[in-house]
Amino acid sequence: MAAVDRPVMKPRPVYLNLFAIRMPLPAVVSILHRASGALLFLVGIPLVLCTLQRALASQESWAEMRQLFQSPLAKLITVVLAWAFIHHLFAGIRHVLMDVHVGVDLASARRSAAVALVLAVVVTLAIAVRLW
Amino acid sequence: MPNRAVVGAHYGWRDWLVQRVTAVLMGLYTLLVLGLLLWFGGLDFAAWKGAFGNEAFRIGTFVFMAALLWHAWVGVRNILMDYVKPVIVRLALQMLVIGALVGYAGWTIQILWGPR
């Protein structure tokens, strides 16, 4: 049945307490890429479609939407989703660059991870400042 | 790809490519929208309505949404495969996700081309 005979492996210790493992920076960027993607799927897509629909329906509902987005809660949600989008975008660009063999050595990978992480936060903060 | 074995699933090469192609499409649309926003220096209802009155922009927006939904499917499926081990639960969640994504596609079409 088995197509490939696997070598017999020695039992290895499995230790996956995420809170005790110190994750390297690329791992942090990677897990945030996944988390931001999940957030964009769960909250981002329905919210954007809802907003798009209301904002296009009529002049009145457009004004309503503008009004709604003045509330601190709406601004907070906007900022969090903006971060998710921007982090996902920058980390994604980093992935695609590595796919074409740009910056795959360890030093560059760490550097680009830091750049993606920090740049996403900076752009998000700029958006937050503009909103408030 | 030599020595392919029957593994009960496909190898994921297509998903890998889809994820990148859809990402590039969404990136281009994002640049376009940012460019338009900067060009018009803000957004009022008339400009907003005008943009979505343009058939080319509607089609571009639909391409973006289609890319987004396909991209989301690949990503969410990966997440479910990694964390949800019981097959029946995973399949149920995957069906739920597919249902949501197809629904979003219909909703998008309705927003873009439906009666206003």
gemmi code that builds the backbone of each chain (N, CA, C; Angstrom):
import gemmi

chains = {
    "A": [
        ("MET", (0.826, -1.195, 0.000), (0.000, 0.000, 0.000), (0.863, 1.250, 0.000)),
        ("ALA", (1.843, 1.267, 0.896), (2.664, 2.475, 0.999), (3.482, 2.643, -0.270)),
        ("ALA", (3.399, 3.844, -0.855), (4.127, 4.097, -2.078), (5.610, 4.309, -1.794)),
        ("VAL", (5.891, 4.860, -0.623), (7.275, 5.157, -0.273), (7.572, 4.493, 1.071)),
        ("ASP", (8.687, 3.788, 1.138), (9.086, 3.243, 2.438), (9.774, 4.344, 3.222)),
        ("ARG", (9.170, 4.684, 4.329), (9.771, 5.760, 5.120), (10.809, 5.185, 6.068)),
        ("PRO", (11.887, 5.896, 6.268), (12.872, 5.423, 7.249), (12.269, 5.467, 8.639)),
        ("VAL", (12.660, 4.490, 9.450), (12.147, 4.465, 10.820), (12.761, 5.631, 11.581)),
        ("MET", (11.881, 6.439, 12.194), (12.396, 7.611, 12.889), (12.482, 7.363, 14.375)),
        ("LYS", (13.527, 7.912, 14.932), (13.646, 7.849, 16.385), (12.608, 8.786, 16.988)),
        ("PRO", (12.001, 8.387, 18.098), (11.053, 9.316, 18.725), (11.774, 10.592, 19.139)),
        ("ARG", (11.170, 11.719, 18.778), (11.810, 12.988, 19.110), (10.959, 13.717, 20.134)),
        ("PRO", (11.591, 14.501, 20.958), (10.784, 15.273, 21.902), (9.964, 16.311, 21.149)),
        ("VAL", (8.689, 16.402, 21.468), (7.841, 17.411, 20.861), (7.563, 18.475, 21.912)),
        ("TYR", (7.954, 19.669, 21.610), (7.785, 20.734, 22.581), (7.252, 21.950, 21.867)),
        ("LEU", (5.970, 22.163, 21.962), (5.375, 23.230, 21.164), (4.598, 24.216, 22.023)),
        ("ASN", (5.136, 24.556, 23.182), (4.496, 25.611, 23.961), (4.871, 26.956, 23.352)),
        ("LEU", (3.908, 27.523, 22.604), (4.205, 28.726, 21.829), (4.633, 29.889, 22.716)),
        ("PHE", (4.189, 29.848, 23.986), (4.502, 30.986, 24.853), (5.901, 30.867, 25.459)),
        ("ALA", (6.498, 29.664, 25.336), (7.835, 29.486, 25.873), (8.886, 29.509, 24.764)),
        ("ILE", (8.413, 29.326, 23.507), (9.359, 29.347, 22.397), (9.595, 30.800, 21.985)),
        ("ARG", (10.851, 31.198, 21.879), (11.126, 32.543, 21.404), (11.120, 32.502, 19.877)),
        ("MET", (10.108, 33.140, 19.293), (9.976, 33.059, 17.843), (10.906, 34.071, 17.177)),
        ("PRO", (11.629, 33.638, 16.149), (12.428, 34.595, 15.393), (11.509, 35.552, 14.634)),
        ("LEU", (12.036, 36.709, 14.292), (11.232, 37.759, 13.664), (10.470, 37.289, 12.413)),
        ("PRO", (11.109, 36.527, 11.504), (10.344, 36.063, 10.339), (9.138, 35.213, 10.737)),
        ("ALA", (9.258, 34.472, 11.853), (8.132, 33.654, 12.309), (7.004, 34.535, 12.817)),
        ("VAL", (7.362, 35.634, 13.479), (6.346, 36.573, 13.967), (5.590, 37.180, 12.788)),
        ("VAL", (6.361, 37.624, 11.772), (5.727, 38.206, 10.589), (4.831, 37.179, 9.915)),
        ("SER", (5.290, 35.931, 9.887), (4.531, 34.871, 9.228), (3.214, 34.589, 9.947)),
        ("ILE", (3.250, 34.477, 11.270), (2.011, 34.155, 11.985), (1.058, 35.345, 11.938)),
        ("LEU", (1.610, 36.571, 11.935), (0.740, 37.744, 11.802), (0.136, 37.821, 10.402)),
        ("HIS", (0.882, 37.315, 9.410), (0.341, 37.252, 8.046), (-0.903, 36.371, 8.033)),
        ("ARG", (-0.806, 35.241, 8.717), (-1.929, 34.319, 8.786), (-3.086, 34.918, 9.590)),
        ("ALA", (-2.750, 35.489, 10.754), (-3.793, 36.055, 11.610), (-4.502, 37.212, 10.906)),
        ("SER", (-3.722, 38.077, 10.236), (-4.343, 39.216, 9.549), (-5.225, 38.715, 8.404)),
        ("GLY", (-4.789, 37.657, 7.726), (-5.595, 37.089, 6.650), (-6.920, 36.557, 7.181)),
        ("ALA", (-6.858, 35.865, 8.307), (-8.084, 35.323, 8.910), (-9.032, 36.458, 9.301)),
        ("LEU", (-8.460, 37.521, 9.862), (-9.276, 38.674, 10.272), (-9.935, 39.330, 9.054)),
        ("LEU", (-9.171, 39.461, 7.971), (-9.713, 40.086, 6.762), (-10.848, 39.246, 6.196)),
        ("PHE", (-10.702, 37.919, 6.290), (-11.777, 37.052, 5.792), (-13.015, 37.134, 6.693)),
        ("LEU", (-12.789, 37.037, 8.003), (-13.928, 36.935, 8.919), (-14.677, 38.260, 9.057)),
        ("VAL", (-13.940, 39.379, 9.147), (-14.559, 40.671, 9.404), (-14.469, 41.584, 8.182)),
        ("GLY", (-13.298, 41.609, 7.565), (-13.024, 42.569, 6.495), (-13.970, 42.478, 5.311)),
        ("ILE", (-14.103, 41.273, 4.735), (-14.896, 41.139, 3.507), (-16.365, 41.517, 3.739)),
        ("PRO", (-17.040, 40.926, 4.744), (-18.448, 41.313, 4.929), (-18.614, 42.801, 5.241)),
        ("LEU", (-17.703, 43.352, 6.035), (-17.827, 44.763, 6.405), (-17.637, 45.675, 5.189)),
        ("VAL", (-16.658, 45.344, 4.350), (-16.408, 46.162, 3.159), (-17.608, 46.094, 2.216)),
        ("LEU", (-18.158, 44.891, 2.034), (-19.314, 44.757, 1.130), (-20.504, 45.542, 1.667)),
        ("CYS", (-20.711, 45.434, 2.981), (-21.810, 46.159, 3.619), (-21.666, 47.664, 3.404)),
        ("THR", (-20.450, 48.159, 3.684), (-20.182, 49.590, 3.533), (-20.362, 50.027, 2.089)),
        ("LEU", (-19.811, 49.239, 1.176), (-19.909, 49.545, -0.254), (-21.364, 49.669, -0.679)),
        ("GLN", (-22.174, 48.715, -0.232), (-23.578, 48.713, -0.613), (-24.305, 49.951, -0.079)),
        ("ARG", (-24.102, 50.230, 1.216), (-24.786, 51.377, 1.823), (-24.312, 52.676, 1.192)),
        ("ALA", (-22.997, 52.767, 0.955), (-22.442, 54.029, 0.458), (-22.851, 54.301, -0.985)),
        ("LEU", (-23.251, 53.247, -1.717), (-23.636, 53.445, -3.111), (-25.141, 53.613, -3.277)),
        ("ALA", (-25.903, 53.263, -2.235), (-27.353, 53.189, -2.381), (-27.963, 54.563, -2.704)),
        ("SER", (-27.616, 55.579, -1.948), (-28.190, 56.905, -2.195), (-27.347, 57.961, -1.492)),
        ("GLN", (-27.610, 59.197, -1.820), (-26.914, 60.311, -1.173), (-27.101, 60.260, 0.342)),
        ("GLU", (-28.338, 59.920, 0.763), (-28.638, 59.892, 2.205), (-27.843, 58.797, 2.908)),
        ("SER", (-27.852, 57.584, 2.316), (-27.151, 56.486, 2.979), (-25.639, 56.706, 2.931)),
        ("TRP", (-25.163, 57.418, 1.916), (-23.747, 57.809, 1.871), (-23.423, 58.698, 3.068)),
        ("ALA", (-24.270, 59.692, 3.300), (-24.068, 60.609, 4.429), (-24.141, 59.848, 5.752)),
        ("GLU", (-25.087, 58.904, 5.806), (-25.221, 58.055, 6.992), (-23.914, 57.311, 7.294)),
        ("MET", (-23.332, 56.749, 6.227), (-22.074, 56.008, 6.373), (-20.968, 56.924, 6.889)),
        ("ARG", (-20.889, 58.120, 6.305), (-19.866, 59.082, 6.739), (-20.031, 59.393, 8.217)),
        ("GLN", (-21.299, 59.554, 8.598), (-21.621, 59.847, 9.993), (-21.158, 58.696, 10.893)),
        ("LEU", (-21.510, 57.480, 10.441), (-21.182, 56.282, 11.207), (-19.670, 56.159, 11.432)),
        ("PHE", (-18.898, 56.538, 10.401), (-17.455, 56.379, 10.492), (-16.792, 57.455, 11.351)),
        ("GLN", (-17.593, 58.369, 11.889), (-17.056, 59.378, 12.811), (-16.932, 58.815, 14.226)),
        ("SER", (-17.652, 57.730, 14.521), (-17.645, 57.208, 15.891), (-16.294, 56.564, 16.204)),
        ("PRO", (-15.836, 56.704, 17.458), (-14.533, 56.141, 17.845), (-14.442, 54.640, 17.585)),
        ("LEU", (-15.542, 53.915, 17.824), (-15.527, 52.463, 17.620), (-15.275, 52.126, 16.156)),
        ("ALA", (-16.007, 52.846, 15.262), (-15.838, 52.602, 13.830), (-14.413, 52.933, 13.398)),
        ("LYS", (-13.859, 54.003, 13.975), (-12.487, 54.379, 13.631), (-11.497, 53.305, 14.092)),
        ("LEU", (-11.751, 52.771, 15.290), (-10.879, 51.722, 15.814), (-10.914, 50.487, 14.910)),
        ("ILE", (-12.135, 50.094, 14.520), (-12.271, 48.932, 13.638), (-11.561, 49.198, 12.311)),
        ("THR", (-11.733, 50.412, 11.790), (-11.075, 50.775, 10.534), (-9.557, 50.652, 10.657)),
        ("VAL", (-9.023, 51.154, 11.777), (-7.568, 51.126, 11.958), (-7.063, 49.687, 12.070)),
        ("VAL", (-7.775, 48.845, 12.830), (-7.351, 47.450, 12.978), (-7.385, 46.732, 11.629)),
        ("LEU", (-8.483, 46.948, 10.875), (-8.585, 46.298, 9.571), (-7.552, 46.853, 8.595)),
        ("ALA", (-7.272, 48.155, 8.698), (-6.241, 48.760, 7.842), (-4.890, 48.117, 8.141)),
        ("TRP", (-4.604, 47.925, 9.449), (-3.342, 47.262, 9.792), (-3.306, 45.865, 9.187)),
        ("ALA", (-4.407, 45.113, 9.343), (-4.448, 43.736, 8.823), (-4.165, 43.734, 7.322)),
        ("PHE", (-4.815, 44.656, 6.604), (-4.629, 44.713, 5.147), (-3.178, 45.056, 4.801)),
        ("ILE", (-2.641, 46.083, 5.478), (-1.301, 46.571, 5.135), (-0.234, 45.545, 5.525)),
        ("HIS", (-0.379, 44.956, 6.708), (0.592, 43.932, 7.103), (0.541, 42.751, 6.132)),
        ("HIS", (-0.673, 42.337, 5.799), (-0.846, 41.205, 4.885), (-0.211, 41.520, 3.527)),
        ("LEU", (-0.399, 42.775, 3.077), (0.162, 43.209, 1.792), (1.686, 43.194, 1.822)),
        ("PHE", (2.283, 43.826, 2.853), (3.742, 43.916, 2.904), (4.375, 42.544, 3.112)),
        ("ALA", (3.810, 41.743, 4.028), (4.351, 40.402, 4.253), (4.185, 39.560, 2.988)),
        ("GLY", (3.094, 39.806, 2.246), (2.849, 39.081, 1.006), (3.862, 39.445, -0.067)),
        ("ILE", (4.163, 40.757, -0.181), (5.178, 41.193, -1.144), (6.520, 40.524, -0.814)),
        ("ARG", (6.812, 40.447, 0.506), (8.049, 39.798, 0.950), (8.066, 38.324, 0.515)),
        ("HIS", (6.921, 37.644, 0.671), (6.834, 36.240, 0.258), (7.108, 36.083, -1.223)),
        ("VAL", (6.453, 36.939, -2.032), (6.589, 36.806, -3.483), (8.030, 37.095, -3.906)),
        ("LEU", (8.668, 38.084, -3.266), (10.076, 38.368, -3.575), (10.949, 37.152, -3.264)),
        ("MET", (10.660, 36.493, -2.123), (11.450, 35.307, -1.771), (11.189, 34.163, -2.750)),
        ("ASP", (9.958, 34.111, -3.287), (9.646, 33.090, -4.298), (10.541, 33.237, -5.514)),
        ("VAL", (10.868, 34.482, -5.866), (11.754, 34.689, -7.019), (13.206, 34.871, -6.548)),
        ("HIS", (13.492, 34.321, -5.370), (14.854, 34.215, -4.835), (15.493, 35.544, -4.492)),
        ("VAL", (14.666, 36.521, -4.146), (15.221, 37.782, -3.664), (15.235, 37.746, -2.140)),
        ("GLY", (16.415, 37.912, -1.555), (16.537, 38.024, -0.104), (16.200, 36.764, 0.667)),
        ("VAL", (16.674, 35.607, 0.190), (16.348, 34.368, 0.894), (17.383, 33.996, 1.959)),
        ("ASP", (18.556, 34.625, 1.941), (19.529, 34.280, 2.983), (19.062, 34.823, 4.330)),
        ("LEU", (19.591, 34.234, 5.399), (19.045, 34.482, 6.730), (19.071, 35.963, 7.111)),
        ("ALA", (20.200, 36.625, 6.838), (20.320, 38.031, 7.242), (19.280, 38.891, 6.529)),
        ("SER", (19.137, 38.704, 5.202), (18.158, 39.502, 4.458), (16.748, 39.171, 4.894)),
        ("ALA", (16.493, 37.878, 5.161), (15.150, 37.469, 5.563), (14.761, 38.135, 6.877)),
        ("ARG", (15.711, 38.222, 7.800), (15.430, 38.892, 9.074), (15.193, 40.377, 8.850)),
        ("ARG", (16.029, 40.954, 8.005), (15.902, 42.392, 7.746), (14.551, 42.702, 7.107)),
        ("SER", (14.189, 41.927, 6.071), (12.931, 42.219, 5.368), (11.731, 41.972, 6.284)),
        ("ALA", (11.862, 40.993, 7.190), (10.776, 40.755, 8.153), (10.587, 41.983, 9.031)),
        ("ALA", (11.708, 42.545, 9.502), (11.632, 43.746, 10.341), (11.023, 44.901, 9.554)),
        ("VAL", (11.455, 45.049, 8.293), (10.945, 46.151, 7.460), (9.437, 46.024, 7.277)),
        ("ALA", (8.964, 44.803, 6.943), (7.529, 44.597, 6.715), (6.737, 44.915, 7.979)),
        ("LEU", (7.239, 44.405, 9.111), (6.540, 44.582, 10.383), (6.441, 46.062, 10.762)),
        ("VAL", (7.586, 46.750, 10.716), (7.643, 48.144, 11.158), (6.894, 49.057, 10.191)),
        ("LEU", (7.106, 48.824, 8.886), (6.464, 49.675, 7.882), (4.941, 49.600, 7.994)),
        ("ALA", (4.429, 48.370, 8.230), (2.973, 48.213, 8.357), (2.454, 49.012, 9.545)),
        ("VAL", (3.200, 48.978, 10.661), (2.777, 49.721, 11.849), (2.837, 51.226, 11.588)),
        ("VAL", (3.898, 51.655, 10.913), (4.062, 53.096, 10.631), (2.921, 53.608, 9.743)),
        ("VAL", (2.632, 52.871, 8.660), (1.566, 53.306, 7.755), (0.220, 53.301, 8.485)),
        ("THR", (0.000, 52.271, 9.324), (-1.248, 52.204, 10.081), (-1.377, 53.397, 11.032)),
        ("LEU", (-0.255, 53.741, 11.702), (-0.291, 54.886, 12.610), (-0.595, 56.171, 11.845)),
        ("ALA", (-0.020, 56.299, 10.646), (-0.294, 57.484, 9.829), (-1.781, 57.579, 9.519)),
        ("ILE", (-2.389, 56.436, 9.189), (-3.832, 56.415, 8.902), (-4.623, 56.793, 10.162)),
        ("ALA", (-4.188, 56.227, 11.293), (-4.875, 56.513, 12.560), (-4.827, 58.007, 12.881)),
        ("VAL", (-3.660, 58.601, 12.686), (-3.509, 60.040, 12.963), (-4.434, 60.852, 12.058)),
        ("ARG", (-4.519, 60.450, 10.798), (-5.395, 61.160, 9.863), (-6.855, 61.032, 10.243)),
        ("LEU", (-7.229, 59.853, 10.765), (-8.626, 59.623, 11.107), (-9.058, 60.431, 12.330)),
        ("TRP", (-8.093, 60.649, 13.290), (-8.485, 61.326, 14.508), (-8.171, 62.825, 14.484)),
    ],
    "B": [
        ("MET", (7.841, 16.969, -12.144), (7.667, 16.401, -10.799), (7.678, 14.882, -10.876)),
        ("PRO", (8.767, 14.261, -10.583), (8.866, 12.803, -10.742), (8.252, 12.067, -9.557)),
        ("ASN", (8.013, 10.786, -9.764), (7.569, 9.897, -8.682), (6.353, 10.392, -7.921)),
        ("ARG", (5.320, 10.726, -8.663), (4.104, 11.155, -7.976), (3.438, 9.941, -7.356)),
        ("ALA", (3.050, 10.056, -6.120), (2.346, 8.960, -5.470), (0.886, 9.354, -5.297)),
        ("VAL", (0.030, 8.335, -5.207), (-1.371, 8.622, -4.937), (-1.492, 8.981, -3.463)),
        ("VAL", (-1.826, 10.232, -3.196), (-1.844, 10.656, -1.802), (-3.236, 11.069, -1.349)),
        ("GLY", (-4.207, 10.948, -2.250), (-5.577, 11.293, -1.853), (-5.837, 12.783, -1.857)),
        ("ALA", (-4.900, 13.563, -2.350), (-5.093, 15.000, -2.455), (-4.162, 15.481, -3.555)),
        ("HIS", (-4.392, 16.665, -4.031), (-3.468, 17.133, -5.052), (-2.269, 17.795, -4.383)),
        ("TYR", (-1.275, 18.141, -5.190), (-0.003, 18.541, -4.603), (0.039, 19.998, -4.144)),
        ("GLY", (-0.927, 20.782, -4.547), (-0.963, 22.140, -4.036), (-0.228, 23.155, -4.907)),
        ("TRP", (0.347, 22.686, -6.008), (1.084, 23.586, -6.894), (0.149, 24.641, -7.475)),
        ("ARG", (-1.072, 24.235, -7.838), (-2.018, 25.175, -8.409), (-2.442, 26.209, -7.374)),
        ("ASP", (-2.704, 25.757, -6.147), (-3.090, 26.693, -5.082), (-1.997, 27.722, -4.834)),
        ("TRP", (-0.767, 27.220, -4.848), (0.391, 28.101, -4.626), (0.408, 29.198, -5.680)),
        ("LEU", (0.198, 28.790, -6.947), (0.231, 29.763, -8.038), (-0.954, 30.716, -7.963)),
        ("VAL", (-2.152, 30.155, -7.701), (-3.352, 30.972, -7.585), (-3.161, 32.057, -6.531)),
        ("GLN", (-2.569, 31.669, -5.395), (-2.379, 32.611, -4.303), (-1.544, 33.803, -4.762)),
        ("ARG", (-0.536, 33.548, -5.585), (0.342, 34.629, -6.032), (-0.287, 35.464, -7.143)),
        ("VAL", (-0.917, 34.794, -8.112), (-1.531, 35.538, -9.224), (-2.646, 36.450, -8.699)),
        ("THR", (-3.502, 35.913, -7.819), (-4.581, 36.741, -7.279), (-4.016, 37.871, -6.427)),
        ("ALA", (-2.910, 37.600, -5.720), (-2.295, 38.646, -4.889), (-1.807, 39.805, -5.754)),
        ("VAL", (-1.175, 39.468, -6.894), (-0.661, 40.521, -7.778), (-1.821, 41.339, -8.351)),
        ("LEU", (-2.904, 40.657, -8.757), (-4.088, 41.352, -9.276), (-4.628, 42.336, -8.233)),
        ("MET", (-4.742, 41.880, -6.978), (-5.275, 42.745, -5.923), (-4.334, 43.912, -5.643)),
        ("GLY", (-3.031, 43.644, -5.731), (-2.050, 44.706, -5.529), (-2.206, 45.795, -6.584)),
        ("LEU", (-2.395, 45.371, -7.847), (-2.559, 46.342, -8.932), (-3.817, 47.182, -8.724)),
        ("TYR", (-4.916, 46.536, -8.322), (-6.171, 47.261, -8.096), (-5.999, 48.251, -6.949)),
        ("THR", (-5.283, 47.820, -5.904), (-5.038, 48.710, -4.758), (-4.284, 49.962, -5.205)),
        ("LEU", (-3.258, 49.753, -6.049), (-2.510, 50.897, -6.574), (-3.419, 51.811, -7.385)),
        ("LEU", (-4.284, 51.212, -8.212), (-5.208, 51.993, -9.035), (-6.112, 52.856, -8.167)),
        ("VAL", (-6.689, 52.254, -7.120), (-7.613, 52.995, -6.256), (-6.878, 54.107, -5.506)),
        ("LEU", (-5.667, 53.785, -4.989), (-4.864, 54.812, -4.309), (-4.561, 55.955, -5.268)),
        ("GLY", (-4.200, 55.601, -6.505), (-3.896, 56.608, -7.518), (-5.100, 57.497, -7.788)),
        ("LEU", (-6.269, 56.874, -7.948), (-7.499, 57.639, -8.204), (-7.800, 58.585, -7.044)),
        ("LEU", (-7.639, 58.066, -5.812), (-7.914, 58.889, -4.626), (-6.992, 60.102, -4.583)),
        ("LEU", (-5.704, 59.870, -4.884), (-4.747, 60.974, -4.868), (-5.046, 61.957, -5.997)),
        ("TRP", (-5.390, 61.396, -7.169), (-5.658, 62.214, -8.357), (-6.831, 63.154, -8.108)),
        ("PHE", (-7.902, 62.605, -7.514), (-9.095, 63.426, -7.294), (-9.044, 64.148, -5.946)),
        ("GLY", (-8.012, 63.835, -5.147), (-7.813, 64.524, -3.888), (-9.000, 64.418, -2.948)),
        ("GLY", (-9.429, 63.188, -2.679), (-10.528, 62.998, -1.740), (-11.730, 62.376, -2.411)),
        ("LEU", (-12.805, 62.354, -1.682), (-13.940, 61.593, -2.171), (-15.242, 62.248, -1.720)),
        ("ASP", (-16.083, 62.647, -2.700), (-17.445, 63.032, -2.331), (-18.404, 62.070, -3.033)),
        ("PHE", (-19.677, 62.227, -2.741), (-20.633, 61.245, -3.251), (-20.660, 61.211, -4.778)),
        ("ALA", (-20.559, 62.393, -5.396), (-20.636, 62.461, -6.855), (-19.478, 61.688, -7.498)),
        ("ALA", (-18.246, 61.902, -6.977), (-17.072, 61.216, -7.531), (-17.179, 59.708, -7.301)),
        ("TRP", (-17.638, 59.354, -6.117), (-17.829, 57.955, -5.709), (-18.806, 57.255, -6.644)),
        ("LYS", (-19.972, 57.922, -6.822), (-21.016, 57.399, -7.689), (-20.517, 57.322, -9.138)),
        ("GLY", (-19.758, 58.352, -9.521), (-19.227, 58.405, -10.890), (-18.292, 57.245, -11.171)),
        ("ALA", (-17.419, 56.953, -10.201), (-16.463, 55.857, -10.377), (-17.197, 54.545, -10.602)),
        ("PHE", (-18.227, 54.305, -9.771), (-18.958, 53.046, -9.897), (-19.987, 53.068, -11.028)),
        ("GLY", (-20.160, 54.246, -11.647), (-20.994, 54.312, -12.844), (-20.212, 53.908, -14.079)),
        ("ASN", (-18.893, 53.863, -13.933), (-18.021, 53.520, -15.044), (-17.920, 51.998, -15.181)),
        ("GLU", (-18.280, 51.495, -16.370), (-18.323, 50.034, -16.560), (-16.939, 49.400, -16.366)),
        ("ALA", (-15.897, 50.067, -16.861), (-14.545, 49.504, -16.729), (-14.155, 49.384, -15.256)),
        ("PHE", (-14.501, 50.411, -14.470), (-14.167, 50.365, -13.050), (-14.951, 49.265, -12.339)),
        ("ARG", (-16.220, 49.100, -12.773), (-17.024, 48.019, -12.168), (-16.411, 46.662, -12.463)),
        ("ILE", (-15.977, 46.473, -13.714), (-15.382, 45.187, -14.075), (-14.075, 44.986, -13.299)),
        ("GLY", (-13.261, 46.055, -13.218), (-12.015, 45.972, -12.441), (-12.295, 45.610, -10.993)),
        ("THR", (-13.321, 46.228, -10.424), (-13.689, 45.942, -9.039), (-14.135, 44.490, -8.887)),
        ("PHE", (-14.875, 44.017, -9.897), (-15.318, 42.626, -9.820), (-14.134, 41.662, -9.913)),
        ("VAL", (-13.162, 41.984, -10.785), (-11.959, 41.143, -10.890), (-11.242, 41.116, -9.544)),
        ("PHE", (-11.144, 42.299, -8.891), (-10.528, 42.359, -7.569), (-11.251, 41.446, -6.585)),
        ("MET", (-12.580, 41.553, -6.559), (-13.349, 40.764, -5.595), (-13.234, 39.271, -5.885)),
        ("ALA", (-13.262, 38.906, -7.182), (-13.127, 37.486, -7.534), (-11.761, 36.971, -7.081)),
        ("ALA", (-10.713, 37.785, -7.327), (-9.366, 37.402, -6.889), (-9.325, 37.271, -5.370)),
        ("LEU", (-9.956, 38.227, -4.692), (-9.964, 38.216, -3.222), (-10.640, 36.953, -2.678)),
        ("LEU", (-11.783, 36.592, -3.265), (-12.527, 35.451, -2.747), (-11.774, 34.141, -2.995)),
        ("TRP", (-11.136, 34.039, -4.173), (-10.364, 32.838, -4.473), (-9.143, 32.755, -3.547)),
        ("HIS", (-8.478, 33.902, -3.373), (-7.318, 34.026, -2.479), (-7.707, 33.629, -1.047)),
        ("ALA", (-8.864, 34.104, -0.629), (-9.340, 33.820, 0.729), (-9.600, 32.320, 0.884)),
        ("TRP", (-10.147, 31.704, -0.157), (-10.415, 30.268, -0.087), (-9.129, 29.489, 0.154)),
        ("VAL", (-8.086, 29.785, -0.636), (-6.825, 29.061, -0.494), (-6.263, 29.259, 0.916)),
        ("GLY", (-6.296, 30.502, 1.395), (-5.731, 30.796, 2.709), (-6.512, 30.164, 3.845)),
        ("VAL", (-7.830, 30.299, 3.793), (-8.655, 29.752, 4.882), (-8.583, 28.227, 4.881)),
        ("ARG", (-8.529, 27.638, 3.692), (-8.410, 26.184, 3.600), (-7.098, 25.719, 4.239)),
        ("ASN", (-6.021, 26.460, 3.978), (-4.740, 26.129, 4.612), (-4.849, 26.182, 6.126)),
        ("ILE", (-5.488, 27.228, 6.629), (-5.634, 27.374, 8.078), (-6.420, 26.192, 8.643)),
        ("LEU", (-7.537, 25.849, 7.983), (-8.363, 24.747, 8.473), (-7.593, 23.425, 8.427)),
        ("MET", (-6.810, 23.221, 7.364), (-6.043, 21.977, 7.263), (-5.004, 21.885, 8.377)),
        ("ASP", (-4.484, 23.048, 8.784), (-3.448, 23.038, 9.825), (-4.014, 22.808, 11.226)),
        ("TYR", (-5.165, 23.373, 11.499), (-5.605, 23.401, 12.900), (-6.804, 22.513, 13.210)),
        ("VAL", (-7.605, 22.179, 12.191), (-8.820, 21.400, 12.479), (-8.591, 19.962, 12.031)),
        ("LYS", (-8.346, 19.085, 12.991), (-7.966, 17.724, 12.642), (-9.134, 16.788, 12.345)),
        ("PRO", (-10.249, 16.819, 13.099), (-11.333, 15.876, 12.782), (-11.923, 16.178, 11.401)),
        ("VAL", (-11.910, 15.163, 10.528), (-12.277, 15.383, 9.128), (-13.684, 15.959, 8.997)),
        ("ILE", (-14.608, 15.436, 9.796), (-16.008, 15.846, 9.633), (-16.185, 17.329, 9.976)),
        ("VAL", (-15.469, 17.768, 11.012), (-15.547, 19.178, 11.404), (-14.894, 20.051, 10.340)),
        ("ARG", (-13.741, 19.574, 9.842), (-13.039, 20.360, 8.833), (-13.881, 20.498, 7.572)),
        ("LEU", (-14.479, 19.386, 7.130), (-15.306, 19.436, 5.920), (-16.489, 20.381, 6.119)),
        ("ALA", (-17.105, 20.293, 7.301), (-18.256, 21.160, 7.571), (-17.829, 22.630, 7.506)),
        ("LEU", (-16.707, 22.950, 8.133), (-16.223, 24.334, 8.127), (-15.869, 24.777, 6.699)),
        ("GLN", (-15.256, 23.872, 5.940), (-14.890, 24.219, 4.570), (-16.124, 24.505, 3.729)),
        ("MET", (-17.180, 23.714, 3.946), (-18.424, 23.960, 3.205), (-19.014, 25.306, 3.595)),
        ("LEU", (-18.937, 25.614, 4.886), (-19.436, 26.901, 5.371), (-18.682, 28.051, 4.699)),
        ("VAL", (-17.359, 27.896, 4.627), (-16.522, 28.939, 4.023), (-16.850, 29.098, 2.545)),
        ("ILE", (-16.970, 27.963, 1.836), (-17.318, 28.033, 0.413), (-18.664, 28.729, 0.235)),
        ("GLY", (-19.614, 28.348, 1.076), (-20.939, 28.978, 1.002), (-20.847, 30.482, 1.180)),
        ("ALA", (-20.071, 30.915, 2.177), (-19.918, 32.344, 2.429), (-19.281, 33.030, 1.226)),
        ("LEU", (-18.222, 32.421, 0.685), (-17.504, 33.060, -0.420), (-18.377, 33.168, -1.673)),
        ("VAL", (-19.122, 32.113, -1.971), (-20.012, 32.169, -3.138), (-21.097, 33.229, -2.910)),
        ("GLY", (-21.592, 33.281, -1.668), (-22.574, 34.301, -1.322), (-22.008, 35.705, -1.500)),
        ("TYR", (-20.759, 35.914, -1.051), (-20.121, 37.228, -1.208), (-20.002, 37.589, -2.688)),
        ("ALA", (-19.704, 36.578, -3.529), (-19.579, 36.839, -4.964), (-20.916, 37.341, -5.514)),
        ("GLY", (-22.005, 36.664, -5.115), (-23.324, 37.086, -5.561), (-23.659, 38.485, -5.067)),
        ("TRP", (-23.328, 38.742, -3.828), (-23.577, 40.052, -3.219), (-22.820, 41.146, -3.990)),
        ("THR", (-21.560, 40.838, -4.337), (-20.745, 41.800, -5.091), (-21.399, 42.139, -6.428)),
        ("ILE", (-21.855, 41.102, -7.140), (-22.502, 41.337, -8.435), (-23.739, 42.193, -8.254)),
        ("GLN", (-24.487, 41.885, -7.188), (-25.709, 42.638, -6.918), (-25.385, 44.110, -6.642)),
        ("ILE", (-24.310, 44.361, -5.875), (-23.925, 45.735, -5.561), (-23.497, 46.466, -6.828)),
        ("LEU", (-22.708, 45.779, -7.664), (-22.111, 46.451, -8.823), (-23.100, 46.656, -9.957)),
        ("TRP", (-23.967, 45.654, -10.193), (-24.836, 45.736, -11.369), (-26.324, 45.702, -11.040)),
        ("GLY", (-26.651, 45.547, -9.771), (-28.056, 45.457, -9.401), (-28.762, 46.796, -9.511)),
        ("PRO", (-30.062, 46.799, -9.334), (-30.825, 48.051, -9.387), (-30.458, 48.934, -8.204)),
        ("ARG", (-30.386, 50.217, -8.460), (-30.072, 51.148, -7.372), (-31.330, 51.916, -7.015)),
    ],
}
model = gemmi.Model(1)
for chain_id, residues in chains.items():
    chain = gemmi.Chain(chain_id)
    for i, (resn, *xyz) in enumerate(residues, 1):
        res = gemmi.Residue()
        res.name, res.seqid = resn, gemmi.SeqId(i, " ")
        for name, pos in zip(("N", "CA", "C"), xyz):
            atom = gemmi.Atom()
            atom.name, atom.element = name, gemmi.Element(name[0])
            atom.pos, atom.b_iso = gemmi.Position(*pos), 0.0
            res.add_atom(atom)
        chain.add_residue(res)
    model.add_chain(chain)
structure = gemmi.Structure()
structure.add_model(model)
structure.setup_entities()
